[in-house]
Amino acid sequence: MGVFSVITINININKAKTIAHDKRREARSAEFAPLDIKATIPSEAAAAETARQVIRDRYAAMQTAIDAATTTDQLKAAMPQG
């Protein structure tokens, strides 16, 4: 018979949330970058602002989900995909 070791990993959920928020901010910034330029072009500004609002709404929902997460699975589900 073999001997098995059980390794327990404790995750500090508050630190994990901080990391998740950092990743969320990075992803949000990357999505905003091309729209920041378009927002300065008069003929494209309105469409860029509409697209920026969609991004704001999506990442606001993500922020709420990260803040509400109590498990790592919930935190992973709230993270940006990609």
N, CA, C and O atoms as a Maestro MAE file, in Angstrom:
{
 s_m_m2io_version
 :::
 2.0.0
}

f_m_ct {
 s_m_title
 :::
 protein
 m_atom[328] {
  # First column is atom index #
  i_m_mmod_type
  r_m_x_coord
  r_m_y_coord
  r_m_z_coord
  i_m_residue_number
  s_m_chain_name
  s_m_pdb_residue_name
  s_m_pdb_atom_name
  i_m_atomic_number
  :::
  1 25 0.834 -1.183 0.000 1 A "MET " " N  " 7
  2 3 0.000 0.000 0.000 1 A "MET " " CA " 6
  3 2 0.880 1.248 0.000 1 A "MET " " C  " 6
  4 15 1.908 1.311 0.675 1 A "MET " " O  " 8
  5 25 0.447 2.229 -0.772 2 A "GLY " " N  " 7
  6 3 1.199 3.476 -0.863 2 A "GLY " " CA " 6
  7 2 0.756 4.465 0.190 2 A "GLY " " C  " 6
  8 15 -0.311 4.339 0.791 2 A "GLY " " O  " 8
  9 25 1.581 5.418 0.388 3 A "VAL " " N  " 7
  10 3 1.278 6.496 1.333 3 A "VAL " " CA " 6
  11 2 0.927 7.728 0.516 3 A "VAL " " C  " 6
  12 15 1.675 8.139 -0.371 3 A "VAL " " O  " 8
  13 25 -0.198 8.297 0.824 4 A "PHE " " N  " 7
  14 3 -0.644 9.485 0.123 4 A "PHE " " CA " 6
  15 2 -0.585 10.674 1.058 4 A "PHE " " C  " 6
  16 15 -0.966 10.583 2.225 4 A "PHE " " O  " 8
  17 25 -0.110 11.773 0.544 5 A "SER " " N  " 7
  18 3 -0.091 13.007 1.308 5 A "SER " " CA " 6
  19 2 -1.220 13.887 0.808 5 A "SER " " C  " 6
  20 15 -1.492 13.959 -0.390 5 A "SER " " O  " 8
  21 25 -1.850 14.533 1.719 6 A "VAL " " N  " 7
  22 3 -2.900 15.472 1.367 6 A "VAL " " CA " 6
  23 2 -2.350 16.872 1.588 6 A "VAL " " C  " 6
  24 15 -1.914 17.221 2.684 6 A "VAL " " O  " 8
  25 25 -2.380 17.651 0.540 7 A "ILE " " N  " 7
  26 3 -1.886 19.019 0.630 7 A "ILE " " CA " 6
  27 2 -3.091 19.946 0.605 7 A "ILE " " C  " 6
  28 15 -3.925 19.888 -0.299 7 A "ILE " " O  " 8
  29 25 -3.160 20.776 1.589 8 A "THR " " N  " 7
  30 3 -4.242 21.738 1.672 8 A "THR " " CA " 6
  31 2 -3.692 23.108 1.303 8 A "THR " " C  " 6
  32 15 -2.667 23.546 1.825 8 A "THR " " O  " 8
  33 25 -4.381 23.762 0.408 9 A "ILE " " N  " 7
  34 3 -3.992 25.109 0.003 9 A "ILE " " CA " 6
  35 2 -5.066 26.069 0.481 9 A "ILE " " C  " 6
  36 15 -6.237 25.951 0.121 9 A "ILE " " O  " 8
  37 25 -4.649 27.006 1.288 10 A "ASN " " N  " 7
  38 3 -5.576 28.033 1.758 10 A "ASN " " CA " 6
  39 2 -5.399 29.272 0.896 10 A "ASN " " C  " 6
  40 15 -4.282 29.743 0.682 10 A "ASN " " O  " 8
  41 25 -6.499 29.784 0.412 11 A "ILE " " N  " 7
  42 3 -6.465 30.973 -0.442 11 A "ILE " " CA " 6
  43 2 -7.084 32.134 0.324 11 A "ILE " " C  " 6
  44 15 -8.197 32.040 0.841 11 A "ILE " " O  " 8
  45 25 -6.347 33.214 0.384 12 A "ASN " " N  " 7
  46 3 -6.854 34.433 0.998 12 A "ASN " " CA " 6
  47 2 -7.764 35.101 -0.033 12 A "ASN " " C  " 6
  48 15 -7.291 35.668 -1.017 12 A "ASN " " O  " 8
  49 25 -9.054 35.027 0.201 13 A "ILE " " N  " 7
  50 3 -10.036 35.516 -0.785 13 A "ILE " " CA " 6
  51 2 -9.893 37.021 -1.016 13 A "ILE " " C  " 6
  52 15 -10.127 37.496 -2.127 13 A "ILE " " O  " 8
  53 25 -9.514 37.775 0.015 14 A "ASN " " N  " 7
  54 3 -9.357 39.220 -0.169 14 A "ASN " " CA " 6
  55 2 -8.173 39.537 -1.082 14 A "ASN " " C  " 6
  56 15 -8.264 40.437 -1.916 14 A "ASN " " O  " 8
  57 25 -7.075 38.817 -0.936 15 A "LYS " " N  " 7
  58 3 -5.941 39.008 -1.839 15 A "LYS " " CA " 6
  59 2 -6.302 38.552 -3.249 15 A "LYS " " C  " 6
  60 15 -5.906 39.182 -4.230 15 A "LYS " " O  " 8
  61 25 -7.048 37.465 -3.346 16 A "ALA " " N  " 7
  62 3 -7.481 36.975 -4.650 16 A "ALA " " CA " 6
  63 2 -8.391 38.000 -5.338 16 A "ALA " " C  " 6
  64 15 -8.316 38.184 -6.553 16 A "ALA " " O  " 8
  65 25 -9.236 38.656 -4.569 17 A "LYS " " N  " 7
  66 3 -10.103 39.702 -5.138 17 A "LYS " " CA " 6
  67 2 -9.278 40.874 -5.646 17 A "LYS " " C  " 6
  68 15 -9.584 41.444 -6.693 17 A "LYS " " O  " 8
  69 25 -8.231 41.235 -4.906 18 A "THR " " N  " 7
  70 3 -7.362 42.328 -5.339 18 A "THR " " CA " 6
  71 2 -6.712 41.983 -6.673 18 A "THR " " C  " 6
  72 15 -6.651 42.820 -7.574 18 A "THR " " O  " 8
  73 25 -6.232 40.764 -6.797 19 A "ILE " " N  " 7
  74 3 -5.634 40.311 -8.056 19 A "ILE " " CA " 6
  75 2 -6.673 40.314 -9.172 19 A "ILE " " C  " 6
  76 15 -6.384 40.736 -10.292 19 A "ILE " " O  " 8
  77 25 -7.883 39.844 -8.867 20 A "ALA " " N  " 7
  78 3 -8.954 39.822 -9.868 20 A "ALA " " CA " 6
  79 2 -9.293 41.231 -10.336 20 A "ALA " " C  " 6
  80 15 -9.502 41.454 -11.529 20 A "ALA " " O  " 8
  81 25 -9.348 42.185 -9.409 21 A "HIS " " N  " 7
  82 3 -9.643 43.570 -9.794 21 A "HIS " " CA " 6
  83 2 -8.516 44.134 -10.666 21 A "HIS " " C  " 6
  84 15 -8.780 44.865 -11.621 21 A "HIS " " O  " 8
  85 25 -7.273 43.802 -10.344 22 A "ASP " " N  " 7
  86 3 -6.160 44.259 -11.186 22 A "ASP " " CA " 6
  87 2 -6.289 43.708 -12.600 22 A "ASP " " C  " 6
  88 15 -6.080 44.435 -13.571 22 A "ASP " " O  " 8
  89 25 -6.632 42.432 -12.721 23 A "LYS " " N  " 7
  90 3 -6.815 41.817 -14.041 23 A "LYS " " CA " 6
  91 2 -7.996 42.459 -14.768 23 A "LYS " " C  " 6
  92 15 -7.939 42.681 -15.978 23 A "LYS " " O  " 8
  93 25 -9.062 42.754 -14.030 24 A "ARG " " N  " 7
  94 3 -10.239 43.407 -14.607 24 A "ARG " " CA " 6
  95 2 -9.862 44.775 -15.158 24 A "ARG " " C  " 6
  96 15 -10.255 45.135 -16.268 24 A "ARG " " O  " 8
  97 25 -9.103 45.532 -14.382 25 A "ARG " " N  " 7
  98 3 -8.683 46.870 -14.828 25 A "ARG " " CA " 6
  99 2 -7.810 46.788 -16.087 25 A "ARG " " C  " 6
  100 15 -7.962 47.592 -17.008 25 A "ARG " " O  " 8
  101 25 -6.900 45.817 -16.118 26 A "GLU " " N  " 7
  102 3 -6.040 45.643 -17.294 26 A "GLU " " CA " 6
  103 2 -6.871 45.331 -18.538 26 A "GLU " " C  " 6
  104 15 -6.652 45.911 -19.601 26 A "GLU " " O  " 8
  105 25 -7.814 44.424 -18.396 27 A "ALA " " N  " 7
  106 3 -8.657 44.034 -19.534 27 A "ALA " " CA " 6
  107 2 -9.510 45.211 -19.996 27 A "ALA " " C  " 6
  108 15 -9.669 45.432 -21.196 27 A "ALA " " O  " 8
  109 25 -10.055 45.962 -19.046 28 A "ARG " " N  " 7
  110 3 -10.888 47.128 -19.366 28 A "ARG " " CA " 6
  111 2 -10.062 48.170 -20.121 28 A "ARG " " C  " 6
  112 15 -10.512 48.716 -21.128 28 A "ARG " " O  " 8
  113 25 -8.868 48.437 -19.635 29 A "SER " " N  " 7
  114 3 -7.994 49.414 -20.292 29 A "SER " " CA " 6
  115 2 -7.663 49.002 -21.723 29 A "SER " " C  " 6
  116 15 -7.640 49.833 -22.630 29 A "SER " " O  " 8
  117 25 -7.408 47.715 -21.911 30 A "ALA " " N  " 7
  118 3 -7.100 47.220 -23.254 30 A "ALA " " CA " 6
  119 2 -8.288 47.407 -24.194 30 A "ALA " " C  " 6
  120 15 -8.108 47.731 -25.367 30 A "ALA " " O  " 8
  121 25 -9.497 47.205 -23.683 31 A "GLU " " N  " 7
  122 3 -10.684 47.394 -24.539 31 A "GLU " " CA " 6
  123 2 -10.945 48.865 -24.825 31 A "GLU " " C  " 6
  124 15 -11.443 49.219 -25.894 31 A "GLU " " O  " 8
  125 25 -10.608 49.716 -23.869 32 A "PHE " " N  " 7
  126 3 -10.832 51.150 -24.045 32 A "PHE " " CA " 6
  127 2 -9.824 51.799 -24.996 32 A "PHE " " C  " 6
  128 15 -10.162 52.779 -25.660 32 A "PHE " " O  " 8
  129 25 -8.618 51.286 -25.076 33 A "ALA " " N  " 7
  130 3 -7.541 51.943 -25.825 33 A "ALA " " CA " 6
  131 2 -7.936 52.373 -27.240 33 A "ALA " " C  " 6
  132 15 -7.762 53.543 -27.581 33 A "ALA " " O  " 8
  133 25 -8.459 51.475 -28.069 34 A "PRO " " N  " 7
  134 3 -8.796 51.935 -29.425 34 A "PRO " " CA " 6
  135 2 -9.966 52.923 -29.435 34 A "PRO " " C  " 6
  136 15 -10.054 53.771 -30.323 34 A "PRO " " O  " 8
  137 25 -10.840 52.819 -28.475 35 A "LEU " " N  " 7
  138 3 -11.989 53.735 -28.431 35 A "LEU " " CA " 6
  139 2 -11.583 55.110 -27.916 35 A "LEU " " C  " 6
  140 15 -12.210 56.111 -28.263 35 A "LEU " " O  " 8
  141 25 -10.547 55.168 -27.096 36 A "ASP " " N  " 7
  142 3 -10.053 56.465 -26.621 36 A "ASP " " CA " 6
  143 2 -9.599 57.323 -27.791 36 A "ASP " " C  " 6
  144 15 -9.807 58.536 -27.805 36 A "ASP " " O  " 8
  145 25 -8.985 56.688 -28.760 37 A "ILE " " N  " 7
  146 3 -8.533 57.414 -29.956 37 A "ILE " " CA " 6
  147 2 -9.734 57.826 -30.800 37 A "ILE " " C  " 6
  148 15 -9.819 58.970 -31.246 37 A "ILE " " O  " 8
  149 25 -10.658 56.898 -31.017 38 A "LYS " " N  " 7
  150 3 -11.832 57.205 -31.834 38 A "LYS " " CA " 6
  151 2 -12.695 58.294 -31.208 38 A "LYS " " C  " 6
  152 15 -13.356 59.048 -31.922 38 A "LYS " " O  " 8
  153 25 -12.694 58.380 -29.900 39 A "ALA " " N  " 7
  154 3 -13.506 59.392 -29.215 39 A "ALA " " CA " 6
  155 2 -13.018 60.804 -29.514 39 A "ALA " " C  " 6
  156 15 -13.755 61.771 -29.320 39 A "ALA " " O  " 8
  157 25 -11.781 60.927 -29.983 40 A "THR " " N  " 7
  158 3 -11.247 62.253 -30.310 40 A "THR " " CA " 6
  159 2 -11.504 62.649 -31.761 40 A "THR " " C  " 6
  160 15 -11.209 63.777 -32.158 40 A "THR " " O  " 8
  161 25 -12.051 61.730 -32.552 41 A "ILE " " N  " 7
  162 3 -12.348 62.005 -33.957 41 A "ILE " " CA " 6
  163 2 -13.834 62.365 -34.048 41 A "ILE " " C  " 6
  164 15 -14.689 61.518 -33.790 41 A "ILE " " O  " 8
  165 25 -14.145 63.598 -34.408 42 A "PRO " " N  " 7
  166 3 -15.535 64.050 -34.365 42 A "PRO " " CA " 6
  167 2 -16.534 63.123 -35.050 42 A "PRO " " C  " 6
  168 15 -17.620 62.895 -34.519 42 A "PRO " " O  " 8
  169 25 -16.190 62.587 -36.212 43 A "SER " " N  " 7
  170 3 -17.151 61.747 -36.935 43 A "SER " " CA " 6
  171 2 -17.333 60.375 -36.283 43 A "SER " " C  " 6
  172 15 -18.285 59.665 -36.605 43 A "SER " " O  " 8
  173 25 -16.443 59.996 -35.382 44 A "GLU " " N  " 7
  174 3 -16.525 58.693 -34.734 44 A "GLU " " CA " 6
  175 2 -16.812 58.778 -33.231 44 A "GLU " " C  " 6
  176 15 -16.972 57.754 -32.567 44 A "GLU " " O  " 8
  177 25 -16.876 59.986 -32.707 45 A "ALA " " N  " 7
  178 3 -16.983 60.180 -31.261 45 A "ALA " " CA " 6
  179 2 -18.263 59.585 -30.671 45 A "ALA " " C  " 6
  180 15 -18.212 58.948 -29.619 45 A "ALA " " O  " 8
  181 25 -19.390 59.778 -31.317 46 A "ALA " " N  " 7
  182 3 -20.656 59.281 -30.770 46 A "ALA " " CA " 6
  183 2 -20.674 57.753 -30.715 46 A "ALA " " C  " 6
  184 15 -21.074 57.171 -29.708 46 A "ALA " " O  " 8
  185 25 -20.243 57.113 -31.787 47 A "ALA " " N  " 7
  186 3 -20.206 55.649 -31.812 47 A "ALA " " CA " 6
  187 2 -19.199 55.120 -30.793 47 A "ALA " " C  " 6
  188 15 -19.441 54.104 -30.142 47 A "ALA " " O  " 8
  189 25 -18.076 55.810 -30.660 48 A "ALA " " N  " 7
  190 3 -17.060 55.388 -29.689 48 A "ALA " " CA " 6
  191 2 -17.603 55.493 -28.274 48 A "ALA " " C  " 6
  192 15 -17.363 54.611 -27.449 48 A "ALA " " O  " 8
  193 25 -18.329 56.557 -27.988 49 A "GLU " " N  " 7
  194 3 -18.885 56.724 -26.636 49 A "GLU " " CA " 6
  195 2 -19.938 55.661 -26.346 49 A "GLU " " C  " 6
  196 15 -20.020 55.167 -25.222 49 A "GLU " " O  " 8
  197 25 -20.732 55.308 -27.328 50 A "THR " " N  " 7
  198 3 -21.714 54.231 -27.143 50 A "THR " " CA " 6
  199 2 -21.002 52.916 -26.836 50 A "THR " " C  " 6
  200 15 -21.408 52.182 -25.935 50 A "THR " " O  " 8
  201 25 -19.955 52.624 -27.575 51 A "ALA " " N  " 7
  202 3 -19.187 51.399 -27.339 51 A "ALA " " CA " 6
  203 2 -18.501 51.439 -25.980 51 A "ALA " " C  " 6
  204 15 -18.417 50.419 -25.295 51 A "ALA " " O  " 8
  205 25 -18.010 52.614 -25.586 52 A "ARG " " N  " 7
  206 3 -17.361 52.757 -24.276 52 A "ARG " " CA " 6
  207 2 -18.362 52.498 -23.153 52 A "ARG " " C  " 6
  208 15 -18.006 51.907 -22.133 52 A "ARG " " O  " 8
  209 25 -19.603 52.931 -23.328 53 A "GLN " " N  " 7
  210 3 -20.608 52.711 -22.282 53 A "GLN " " CA " 6
  211 2 -20.921 51.225 -22.118 53 A "GLN " " C  " 6
  212 15 -21.135 50.755 -21.001 53 A "GLN " " O  " 8
  213 25 -20.949 50.495 -23.214 54 A "VAL " " N  " 7
  214 3 -21.162 49.043 -23.148 54 A "VAL " " CA " 6
  215 2 -20.039 48.397 -22.327 54 A "VAL " " C  " 6
  216 15 -20.281 47.526 -21.493 54 A "VAL " " O  " 8
  217 25 -18.816 48.842 -22.583 55 A "ILE " " N  " 7
  218 3 -17.669 48.313 -21.839 55 A "ILE " " CA " 6
  219 2 -17.781 48.688 -20.363 55 A "ILE " " C  " 6
  220 15 -17.553 47.850 -19.490 55 A "ILE " " O  " 8
  221 25 -18.127 49.929 -20.083 56 A "ARG " " N  " 7
  222 3 -18.287 50.364 -18.678 56 A "ARG " " CA " 6
  223 2 -19.314 49.503 -17.953 56 A "ARG " " C  " 6
  224 15 -19.087 49.063 -16.826 56 A "ARG " " O  " 8
  225 25 -20.433 49.271 -18.606 57 A "ASP " " N  " 7
  226 3 -21.498 48.480 -17.981 57 A "ASP " " CA " 6
  227 2 -21.042 47.045 -17.714 57 A "ASP " " C  " 6
  228 15 -21.308 46.496 -16.645 57 A "ASP " " O  " 8
  229 25 -20.359 46.444 -18.681 58 A "ARG " " N  " 7
  230 3 -19.892 45.060 -18.524 58 A "ARG " " CA " 6
  231 2 -18.886 44.951 -17.377 58 A "ARG " " C  " 6
  232 15 -18.960 44.029 -16.565 58 A "ARG " " O  " 8
  233 25 -17.956 45.888 -17.316 59 A "TYR " " N  " 7
  234 3 -16.942 45.828 -16.270 59 A "TYR " " CA " 6
  235 2 -17.485 46.255 -14.907 59 A "TYR " " C  " 6
  236 15 -16.950 45.834 -13.882 59 A "TYR " " O  " 8
  237 25 -18.518 47.068 -14.870 60 A "ALA " " N  " 7
  238 3 -19.165 47.394 -13.593 60 A "ALA " " CA " 6
  239 2 -19.836 46.147 -13.022 60 A "ALA " " C  " 6
  240 15 -19.766 45.889 -11.821 60 A "ALA " " O  " 8
  241 25 -20.484 45.381 -13.892 61 A "ALA " " N  " 7
  242 3 -21.108 44.129 -13.450 61 A "ALA " " CA " 6
  243 2 -20.039 43.146 -12.978 61 A "ALA " " C  " 6
  244 15 -20.228 42.438 -11.989 61 A "ALA " " O  " 8
  245 25 -18.926 43.111 -13.685 62 A "MET " " N  " 7
  246 3 -17.821 42.235 -13.298 62 A "MET " " CA " 6
  247 2 -17.264 42.645 -11.930 62 A "MET " " C  " 6
  248 15 -16.960 41.791 -11.097 62 A "MET " " O  " 8
  249 25 -17.133 43.945 -11.708 63 A "GLN " " N  " 7
  250 3 -16.633 44.451 -10.429 63 A "GLN " " CA " 6
  251 2 -17.561 44.034 -9.289 63 A "GLN " " C  " 6
  252 15 -17.098 43.609 -8.231 63 A "GLN " " O  " 8
  253 25 -18.853 44.154 -9.505 64 A "THR " " N  " 7
  254 3 -19.831 43.758 -8.493 64 A "THR " " CA " 6
  255 2 -19.728 42.268 -8.194 64 A "THR " " C  " 6
  256 15 -19.782 41.854 -7.036 64 A "THR " " O  " 8
  257 25 -19.580 41.467 -9.243 65 A "ALA " " N  " 7
  258 3 -19.476 40.016 -9.061 65 A "ALA " " CA " 6
  259 2 -18.194 39.641 -8.317 65 A "ALA " " C  " 6
  260 15 -18.205 38.740 -7.478 65 A "ALA " " O  " 8
  261 25 -17.099 40.321 -8.618 66 A "ILE " " N  " 7
  262 3 -15.846 40.052 -7.909 66 A "ILE " " CA " 6
  263 2 -15.997 40.417 -6.436 66 A "ILE " " C  " 6
  264 15 -15.596 39.651 -5.559 66 A "ILE " " O  " 8
  265 25 -16.567 41.569 -6.168 67 A "ASP " " N  " 7
  266 3 -16.759 41.995 -4.778 67 A "ASP " " CA " 6
  267 2 -17.650 41.039 -4.003 67 A "ASP " " C  " 6
  268 15 -17.436 40.824 -2.810 67 A "ASP " " O  " 8
  269 25 -18.642 40.464 -4.663 68 A "ALA " " N  " 7
  270 3 -19.597 39.574 -3.998 68 A "ALA " " CA " 6
  271 2 -19.088 38.142 -3.860 68 A "ALA " " C  " 6
  272 15 -19.664 37.355 -3.109 68 A "ALA " " O  " 8
  273 25 -18.025 37.796 -4.568 69 A "ALA " " N  " 7
  274 3 -17.525 36.422 -4.565 69 A "ALA " " CA " 6
  275 2 -17.061 36.002 -3.172 69 A "ALA " " C  " 6
  276 15 -16.393 36.759 -2.468 69 A "ALA " " O  " 8
  277 25 -17.427 34.791 -2.796 70 A "THR " " N  " 7
  278 3 -16.990 34.236 -1.513 70 A "THR " " CA " 6
  279 2 -16.170 32.966 -1.701 70 A "THR " " C  " 6
  280 15 -15.620 32.424 -0.742 70 A "THR " " O  " 8
  281 25 -16.093 32.492 -2.956 71 A "THR " " N  " 7
  282 3 -15.298 31.301 -3.253 71 A "THR " " CA " 6
  283 2 -14.419 31.581 -4.472 71 A "THR " " C  " 6
  284 15 -14.671 32.509 -5.240 71 A "THR " " O  " 8
  285 25 -13.401 30.771 -4.626 72 A "THR " " N  " 7
  286 3 -12.536 30.939 -5.791 72 A "THR " " CA " 6
  287 2 -13.278 30.623 -7.084 72 A "THR " " C  " 6
  288 15 -13.003 31.234 -8.117 72 A "THR " " O  " 8
  289 25 -14.206 29.687 -7.045 73 A "ASP " " N  " 7
  290 3 -14.992 29.373 -8.247 73 A "ASP " " CA " 6
  291 2 -15.829 30.578 -8.677 73 A "ASP " " C  " 6
  292 15 -15.915 30.885 -9.866 73 A "ASP " " O  " 8
  293 25 -16.439 31.253 -7.716 74 A "GLN " " N  " 7
  294 3 -17.210 32.459 -8.047 74 A "GLN " " CA " 6
  295 2 -16.299 33.548 -8.592 74 A "GLN " " C  " 6
  296 15 -16.665 34.273 -9.517 74 A "GLN " " O  " 8
  297 25 -15.120 33.654 -8.014 75 A "LEU " " N  " 7
  298 3 -14.161 34.659 -8.458 75 A "LEU " " CA " 6
  299 2 -13.706 34.369 -9.894 75 A "LEU " " C  " 6
  300 15 -13.626 35.283 -10.715 75 A "LEU " " O  " 8
  301 25 -13.413 33.117 -10.190 76 A "LYS " " N  " 7
  302 3 -13.003 32.729 -11.547 76 A "LYS " " CA " 6
  303 2 -14.121 33.005 -12.552 76 A "LYS " " C  " 6
  304 15 -13.861 33.458 -13.667 76 A "LYS " " O  " 8
  305 25 -15.348 32.736 -12.160 77 A "ALA " " N  " 7
  306 3 -16.487 32.958 -13.060 77 A "ALA " " CA " 6
  307 2 -16.689 34.441 -13.357 77 A "ALA " " C  " 6
  308 15 -17.198 34.799 -14.420 77 A "ALA " " O  " 8
  309 25 -16.293 35.302 -12.424 78 A "ALA " " N  " 7
  310 3 -16.482 36.740 -12.594 78 A "ALA " " CA " 6
  311 2 -15.373 37.389 -13.418 78 A "ALA " " C  " 6
  312 15 -15.520 38.526 -13.867 78 A "ALA " " O  " 8
  313 25 -14.280 36.684 -13.614 79 A "MET " " N  " 7
  314 3 -13.116 37.245 -14.288 79 A "MET " " CA " 6
  315 2 -13.361 37.464 -15.775 79 A "MET " " C  " 6
  316 15 -14.184 36.785 -16.389 79 A "MET " " O  " 8
  317 25 -12.621 38.441 -16.354 80 A "PRO " " N  " 7
  318 3 -12.740 38.649 -17.791 80 A "PRO " " CA " 6
  319 2 -12.268 37.414 -18.554 80 A "PRO " " C  " 6
  320 15 -11.294 36.766 -18.172 80 A "PRO " " O  " 8
  321 25 -12.961 37.107 -19.612 81 A "GLN " " N  " 7
  322 3 -12.604 35.956 -20.444 81 A "GLN " " CA " 6
  323 2 -11.643 36.416 -21.523 81 A "GLN " " C  " 6
  324 15 -11.790 37.505 -22.077 81 A "GLN " " O  " 8
  325 25 -10.669 35.587 -21.816 82 A "GLY " " N  " 7
  326 3 -9.779 35.929 -22.909 82 A "GLY " " CA " 6
  327 2 -8.362 36.019 -22.552 82 A "GLY " " C  " 6
  328 15 -7.526 36.303 -23.410 82 A "GLY " " O  " 8
  :::
 }
 m_bond[327] {
  # First column is bond index #
  i_m_from
  i_m_to
  i_m_order
  :::
  1 1 2 1
  2 2 3 1
  3 3 4 2
  4 3 5 1
  5 5 6 1
  6 6 7 1
  7 7 8 2
  8 7 9 1
  9 9 10 1
  10 10 11 1
  11 11 12 2
  12 11 13 1
  13 13 14 1
  14 14 15 1
  15 15 16 2
  16 15 17 1
  17 17 18 1
  18 18 19 1
  19 19 20 2
  20 19 21 1
  21 21 22 1
  22 22 23 1
  23 23 24 2
  24 23 25 1
  25 25 26 1
  26 26 27 1
  27 27 28 2
  28 27 29 1
  29 29 30 1
  30 30 31 1
  31 31 32 2
  32 31 33 1
  33 33 34 1
  34 34 35 1
  35 35 36 2
  36 35 37 1
  37 37 38 1
  38 38 39 1
  39 39 40 2
  40 39 41 1
  41 41 42 1
  42 42 43 1
  43 43 44 2
  44 43 45 1
  45 45 46 1
  46 46 47 1
  47 47 48 2
  48 47 49 1
  49 49 50 1
  50 50 51 1
  51 51 52 2
  52 51 53 1
  53 53 54 1
  54 54 55 1
  55 55 56 2
  56 55 57 1
  57 57 58 1
  58 58 59 1
  59 59 60 2
  60 59 61 1
  61 61 62 1
  62 62 63 1
  63 63 64 2
  64 63 65 1
  65 65 66 1
  66 66 67 1
  67 67 68 2
  68 67 69 1
  69 69 70 1
  70 70 71 1
  71 71 72 2
  72 71 73 1
  73 73 74 1
  74 74 75 1
  75 75 76 2
  76 75 77 1
  77 77 78 1
  78 78 79 1
  79 79 80 2
  80 79 81 1
  81 81 82 1
  82 82 83 1
  83 83 84 2
  84 83 85 1
  85 85 86 1
  86 86 87 1
  87 87 88 2
  88 87 89 1
  89 89 90 1
  90 90 91 1
  91 91 92 2
  92 91 93 1
  93 93 94 1
  94 94 95 1
  95 95 96 2
  96 95 97 1
  97 97 98 1
  98 98 99 1
  99 99 100 2
  100 99 101 1
  101 101 102 1
  102 102 103 1
  103 103 104 2
  104 103 105 1
  105 105 106 1
  106 106 107 1
  107 107 108 2
  108 107 109 1
  109 109 110 1
  110 110 111 1
  111 111 112 2
  112 111 113 1
  113 113 114 1
  114 114 115 1
  115 115 116 2
  116 115 117 1
  117 117 118 1
  118 118 119 1
  119 119 120 2
  120 119 121 1
  121 121 122 1
  122 122 123 1
  123 123 124 2
  124 123 125 1
  125 125 126 1
  126 126 127 1
  127 127 128 2
  128 127 129 1
  129 129 130 1
  130 130 131 1
  131 131 132 2
  132 131 133 1
  133 133 134 1
  134 134 135 1
  135 135 136 2
  136 135 137 1
  137 137 138 1
  138 138 139 1
  139 139 140 2
  140 139 141 1
  141 141 142 1
  142 142 143 1
  143 143 144 2
  144 143 145 1
  145 145 146 1
  146 146 147 1
  147 147 148 2
  148 147 149 1
  149 149 150 1
  150 150 151 1
  151 151 152 2
  152 151 153 1
  153 153 154 1
  154 154 155 1
  155 155 156 2
  156 155 157 1
  157 157 158 1
  158 158 159 1
  159 159 160 2
  160 159 161 1
  161 161 162 1
  162 162 163 1
  163 163 164 2
  164 163 165 1
  165 165 166 1
  166 166 167 1
  167 167 168 2
  168 167 169 1
  169 169 170 1
  170 170 171 1
  171 171 172 2
  172 171 173 1
  173 173 174 1
  174 174 175 1
  175 175 176 2
  176 175 177 1
  177 177 178 1
  178 178 179 1
  179 179 180 2
  180 179 181 1
  181 181 182 1
  182 182 183 1
  183 183 184 2
  184 183 185 1
  185 185 186 1
  186 186 187 1
  187 187 188 2
  188 187 189 1
  189 189 190 1
  190 190 191 1
  191 191 192 2
  192 191 193 1
  193 193 194 1
  194 194 195 1
  195 195 196 2
  196 195 197 1
  197 197 198 1
  198 198 199 1
  199 199 200 2
  200 199 201 1
  201 201 202 1
  202 202 203 1
  203 203 204 2
  204 203 205 1
  205 205 206 1
  206 206 207 1
  207 207 208 2
  208 207 209 1
  209 209 210 1
  210 210 211 1
  211 211 212 2
  212 211 213 1
  213 213 214 1
  214 214 215 1
  215 215 216 2
  216 215 217 1
  217 217 218 1
  218 218 219 1
  219 219 220 2
  220 219 221 1
  221 221 222 1
  222 222 223 1
  223 223 224 2
  224 223 225 1
  225 225 226 1
  226 226 227 1
  227 227 228 2
  228 227 229 1
  229 229 230 1
  230 230 231 1
  231 231 232 2
  232 231 233 1
  233 233 234 1
  234 234 235 1
  235 235 236 2
  236 235 237 1
  237 237 238 1
  238 238 239 1
  239 239 240 2
  240 239 241 1
  241 241 242 1
  242 242 243 1
  243 243 244 2
  244 243 245 1
  245 245 246 1
  246 246 247 1
  247 247 248 2
  248 247 249 1
  249 249 250 1
  250 250 251 1
  251 251 252 2
  252 251 253 1
  253 253 254 1
  254 254 255 1
  255 255 256 2
  256 255 257 1
  257 257 258 1
  258 258 259 1
  259 259 260 2
  260 259 261 1
  261 261 262 1
  262 262 263 1
  263 263 264 2
  264 263 265 1
  265 265 266 1
  266 266 267 1
  267 267 268 2
  268 267 269 1
  269 269 270 1
  270 270 271 1
  271 271 272 2
  272 271 273 1
  273 273 274 1
  274 274 275 1
  275 275 276 2
  276 275 277 1
  277 277 278 1
  278 278 279 1
  279 279 280 2
  280 279 281 1
  281 281 282 1
  282 282 283 1
  283 283 284 2
  284 283 285 1
  285 285 286 1
  286 286 287 1
  287 287 288 2
  288 287 289 1
  289 289 290 1
  290 290 291 1
  291 291 292 2
  292 291 293 1
  293 293 294 1
  294 294 295 1
  295 295 296 2
  296 295 297 1
  297 297 298 1
  298 298 299 1
  299 299 300 2
  300 299 301 1
  301 301 302 1
  302 302 303 1
  303 303 304 2
  304 303 305 1
  305 305 306 1
  306 306 307 1
  307 307 308 2
  308 307 309 1
  309 309 310 1
  310 310 311 1
  311 311 312 2
  312 311 313 1
  313 313 314 1
  314 314 315 1
  315 315 316 2
  316 315 317 1
  317 317 318 1
  318 318 319 1
  319 319 320 2
  320 319 321 1
  321 321 322 1
  322 322 323 1
  323 323 324 2
  324 323 325 1
  325 325 326 1
  326 326 327 1
  327 327 328 2
  :::
 }
}
